[in-house]
Amino acid sequence: MLYVANLGDTRAVMSKNGLAERLSYDHRGTDKMEIERVQAMGGFVVEGRVGATLAITRAFGDHSLKGKGV
């Protein structure tokens, strides 16, 4: 059994036969579902960036965007 966790802007990968296989999903400001989630939390996305600043929609840190969907 394999357990995987994705935290903020990190990507989980696993080596399978010498090739990297992605195990997590990147939360980007260009993804429709992520844009809707950010907007529902009172934030906004401009040109794929939350608050016109951050390219990812989930992150540790970035406290200035905490109440704006991040």
HELIX and SHEET records of a PDB file:
HELIX    1   1 LYS A   32  ALA A   40  1                                   9    
HELIX    2   2 HIS A   63  LYS A   68  5                                   6    
SHEET    1   A 2 VAL A  13  LYS A  16  0                                        
SHEET    2   A 2 LEU A  19  ARG A  22 -1                                        
SHEET    1   B 2 VAL A  45  VAL A  46  0                                        
SHEET    2   B 2 ARG A  49  VAL A  50 -1                                        
END                                                                             
